[in-house]
Structures are given as C-alpha cells and as structure tokens.
Amino acid sequence: MSRTILVTGGAGFIGSHYIRYLLTHHRDIQVINADALRYSANLRNLDDVAGDSRYRFKQVDLSRQEEVERLFAHRINEVVHFAAESHVDRSIQGAEPFIQSNLIGTYRLLETIRQSSTVKRMIHISTDEVYGSICQGRTAEGASLKPGNPYSASKASSDLLCLAYANTYGLPVVITRCTNNYGPNQHPEKFIPKMIFHALRDRPLPLYGDGQQERDWLYVTDHCAAVDRVREHGRVGEVYHIGAEQTIPNREIAGRILDLLGKPTTLIQTAPDRPGHDFRYSLQTEKLRRELGWMPVVSLEQGLSKTIRWYQAQTDWQQGFGQPPGGTSL
C-alpha cells in the first residue's frame, strides 16, 4: 500500500536531495513537498523529478495555521521536517524570521500532527550548532544544549518542543542532528559554494578571523541516506547524530578547493570575525552507526570534486531562488 510522505522545506538544498532520494529508493511512496519558497528555496533543484506522478508541490508557510491545516487535508502518513531558516549571519542581523520559521512553524506542524489520525512518524531535522562550540572531542546525544547565536537558539527551541510533544502527547517524533552539509544545489551564501564561486572568478576567498574554525563536513547524499535510515528504523523520542567524524579547519577547506581548481592559495584573505562565532563543532555518531548500520560513503575529496564540477556547469541556476512555479517573483 502506498504511503504519503510530507517533506517540508523540500525546495531547499538538503530537502530537495532527500525528495530525490525517496523517489529513487522507494517505489511505493507518494511525496508532497511543502515549501514557502523564501529566498533560499529553488524549485529548479527538483526539475528532474517535477514530472514524476508520485511527486506534488504545495506552497505553504508553516507559521500560518490555516495553510498547515489545508496541507493536512491530504492523507499524510509520515513527515520529514527540513523547513528552516538556517544562515547564522542573517540571524544575527535579525532573528524574527528564524523564530517564525524554526519555532512557530514547528509548533504549528506538531499541533496539526497531534490532531491527525494518519501520521505515524515525524523526523525533525536539526543541527550540531544547538550544542554550541566545543574545544575538543565530539559531542554525544545526551549533551546539554548551549546555542550561541539566534539561529541555533531557534533550532534548539524547536528540538525541545518536539521532545516535549513526544513525552507529553506520545507523538512519534525522532530528531536528527547533523554536521555541516555540502554538495550540488547549495545556496551560494553558504561557505563551500561561496568559496567555489569566488575561486572560479579569481576573487579573494574571505575567511572569518584566522580561518581556523573547525567543522565536520558531510556530503549531502550521505545525510539523506542517514535520515531515511532513521525514518524507517529510528526509535521514537530519540536523538541521532549524523556526521563524518572528520573535523577540518575552514582554511584547509578553502585550500583544498583552490588546489582542485588549480588556483593559488594567495586568493585566501582574512575578514573581520562575526559576532558570537562558534569555533568548533563535532558530533559523536556511534549511536546511529551501531543501531542502524549507517556509514558515510563519499569522502571529502570525492565530494568536493563532485560539488566543484556541478557548480562549474551552472549558468542560470541561481535565478530560480525564491521563485514560485512559473518563475514569477513573489
């Protein structure tokens, strides 16, 4: 029997890859993509599946209760909740959109699921940033949340709300927290696409401070495979970490991109550091690997090479951001 899976934020970077993963790996599912189509969403990310009879798109603002209720007029069996504002710099400039999308949107979704008789599981997609910066080692699932900026605070709040609904109302919610993703289709404001775009045009690659901030980079399709493993087999009320367990300084990532493009490292330039910049994130992923048998398969070198080739081939892809079906401005 066919199941209907709602993917929120499916026109975004990771959400679009996950929809493609679902349609490729599961023949017995229908997918509804609910996205508000704000600045970082791009329906062109899904051009290759737009004609699939198992796929439907709905433009929905999750912070508006009436729109969420209309969405759930469709018989939905599972929810994978990617939708979020996720750019730290933008959250520092103004936090309200992050509160509306990440907290209020999640609340509206949880309340509607609570009233639903058909939804059997919700996967809430979160981030390693909810733990704040750590000096060394890797963070385990039971660690305290110490968000250090408005974006991560809004995500930590939505995580706690999900856990509260699982505990209080018995909602079948599972949380995943992932390290930094990269790959094709990522918005050019993000670190790796920004470095690639600058390098391709022989422009200086700007690094905050000394560029020694450390992140664990995971190729986006590895993240999708992990999320799907959790969707199918994860334990309700649990948190699962997803990551490559390979923490690398930002300066080294910029250097690797330049090497792959045959560009000089003299293009790397420092810029004034941003307020409240977390120095290091790193997650312990043993729980996911042990319980569900997931392992990343794309190495950093392979992933960076694939990503660079994709961006090199693009011409007008960026023009699709924030555009509804048909391409007119919102």
N, C-alpha and C positions, 0 to 999 in steps of 0.2 A: 504493500500500500504506500502511495506517495506521501511524503511529508513536506510541509512548507516551512522553510527556514527564513526568518526575517534577519537580514543583515543591516544594521544601522550604520550610517556613515560609509556606505558601500561605494560611493563615488570618490572617496579619498584614496590615499596611497595604499595602505595595508588592506583596507576593506575591499577595494577592487581586486587585489590579488587573491583575497580569500574567496570572493564570489567565483572567480575563475577556477580556483582550486576545487570548490564544491561541485561546480558543474562538470569539471573534468573527472573527478574521482567518484562521484555518486550519480548514478543514472536514475535513481528512484526518488529524487527530491525536486521540489519547486523552490525558487529563490525569489524573495521580494527584497529589493534594495530600497531602503528608506534613507533619503539624504536631503538636507536643507539646501544644498548647493551654495554654500558660502564660498569665500574666496579660495580656499584650499581644495575644494572638490572639483573634479573634472570628469564628466561623463565620457570623454574620449578615452579614458582609461579602460572602458568596457566596450569599445567599438566592436571588438571581435566576438562578443557574446550577446550583443544587443538583439540579434535576430533569433536567439535560442528561445524556443517556445516555453522552456522551463523558467525563464527569467522575466521579471517585471520590475519596473522602476516607479517609485512613488516619491514625489517631492513633499517632504514632511519636516516641520520644525518640531522636534520632540519637546520643546519647552511649552508648546501650546496644547493643552489637554484635548481640545476638540479635534485637532489634527491626529493626535495619537489614537483617540477613540475610533476615528474613521479608518485609520490604518488597521486596527484590530477587528474591524468588521470582516476582514479576511480571516479565514481559519488558519491561525499560525500555531505551529507545533513546537518550534524552538526559536530562540532569539540569540544572536551573537552581536553584542553591543560594542561596536568600534567608535561610534559617533562621539567626537570630542574636539574641542579647540585644544591645540597641542604645542603652540610655539611659545617658548618661555619669554623671549624678548617682547612679544606682543602682550603677554600677560602682565609684564612689568609696566608697560605703557598704559594699560587699562584692564582691570580684572573682571569687569562686569560681564563681558561676553563669555568668559570662562565659567563664571558662576551659573549663568543661564544655561549654557550648553552642557557642561560637565556635571553639574549638581542638579539643577532643576530638571533638565532633560532626563537624567537617570531616574529621578524621583517620579516623574510622570510615567515613565516606562514601567517602573516597579509597581506603581499603583494599578496600572492597567493590567499588568500580568497577574496581579493579585486577584483581580475580578474575573480573570479568564478561566475557562474550564478546559481549554485545549493546550495551553503552553505547558510543556513537560520539562523544559530546561532553559536556563539563561546563562550565557557565558559573558561575563563582564571583563572587557579588555582594559587593563591598567598598565602601569609603568614602573620601572625601577626607581624613578625620581621621587616616589612617595616616601622613600626611606631617607632622603637627603644624602649628603655627601659622607663617604666613609674613607678613612685614611688608608686602610689596608684590608686584605682578606675579602671575603664575599658574604653578602647578606643572606641570611636564612629567612624562610617564610614567616617565622614567628617573631621577627624583629619589630621593634617599635617604629611607628611611622613618625618621621620628622621632616616634613616637606619644607623646602627652603625658598620657594617662590610662589606667586599666586597660581600659576598653572598646576604645579604639583600639589598644592594645598587643595585645589578644586578636585583633583583626581583622588587624593586621599579621602576627602569627604565623601565622594561618591562610592568609594570602596567600602567605607564604614557603613554607609546607608544600605548597600547590598548585603553585607554581612548581618546587619540588624534585621532586615526583612527575611533573610534565611532563618535567623534564630527566632524571631517573633511570630512570623506568619508561616514558616515552613516553606518559603519559596525555594524552588530548586535552582539556586544560584551557585555558580562556580566562578572564581576570579583567577585571571591570569595576569602576571606582571612580567613584562618583557624588557629587555635591554634595548639599546638603540638599533633601529632597523635602517636598512638602506637597500637600494635596488632601483629598477626602472620605475618611472611614473612618479617619483617623489617630488613634492613641491620644491621649486628652486630656492626657496628661502632656507631650506634645511642644509645642514653642514656639508655632507658629501656632494649633493648636487651643486651647491654654491661653489665648492672648490673645483668641481669639474668644469662648470660654466666659465669661471674665471680663468682656469688653466687653458681651456680651449681657445680663449680670446687673448691669451698672453697678458692678462691683467694680474695685478698683485692679489695673492691669496691672503685675505685678512684673518688673522688668528687673535682671539682674545688673549690679552696678557702675554705670558711666555709660551702659550700653546701646549703646556704640559698637562692640561686637564685630561683625565683618562675616562674612556668609555668602552663598553663591551659591544662590538658591532655584530649584528646578526642579519644575514641575508633574508629578505622578506619572505621568500617561499618556504624557508625553514620555519619561520614564525607561523605561517599558515598551516603547515603540517602539524606543528605542535598544538595550535588552537583546535584543530579538528580532532586530534587525539583526545584532548581534554573534553571537547564537546561530546564525544562518543563514550568515553570511559572515565572521565574525571569524577571524583566524589563530591557530592553536593555539600556546600558550605565550606569547601576547602579553597586554599590559595596555592597556585602552582607558578613557579618561576620558570621563565623561558630565556635562554641566553646561550652564548657560545663559550662562556668562561674563558675569554681571551681579551683582557683589558689592555687597551693601547692608547698612548697619548695622541691628542688631536694633531700635533705637529708631525708625528710619524704617519698618520693617515694622509695628511696633505702631501708629505714627501713621497709616499707610495703612488698617489695619483699622478704627481709630476713625473715620477720615474716611468710609469706605464704610458704616459703621453710623450715621453722624451723631452720634457721641459726642465729648465734649470731650477734648482731649489732656491735660487735667489729671488724667485717670484713670491716666496713666503714673506709676509710682512706682519708685524705685530700691530694690534689695535688696542685702544683702552678697554680694560675689562668691564663687563657688565655688572650691575649691582647684584649681590647675592649669588654669585656664580658658584655652583657646586663643583668641587674639584674632581671628585671621583665617584663613579657608580660601578658596582659589580655584584652580580647575583649568584647565589649557590643554586644549582639546578638539579641536584642529585635526586630530589623527590620525584620530579617529572620523569627523569631517566629511569629510575628504579621502578616506579609504579606503573608507568605507561609505556616504557620502552622507546621513548623518543630520543633521537640524537640529531644534531645538525649535520648536513651532508655537504654544504657549499663552503669551501674555505674562503678566507678573506681575499686571497689573491684571485681566486676564480670569480668571486662575487664582484670585486672592484672592476675586473676586466669586463665582465658582462654588463655592468652598470655603465661604464665609460662608453662601451660600444653602442649601447642603447641611446644615450644622450647625444653621441656624435651623429646618429642617424636622424635626429629630430629636426623638423623645420618649423611647423606652426602649432605643435602640440600645446605649447603654453597658452595659446589663445583660448583654449577650452575651459580655463579655470573660472568657476563661479557662473557658468552658463547653463541655463535650463535646456531641455530638449528643443532643438531647432536653432539654438545658438544665439538667441537674442539676449540682451542684457537684462539682469534682474531689476 
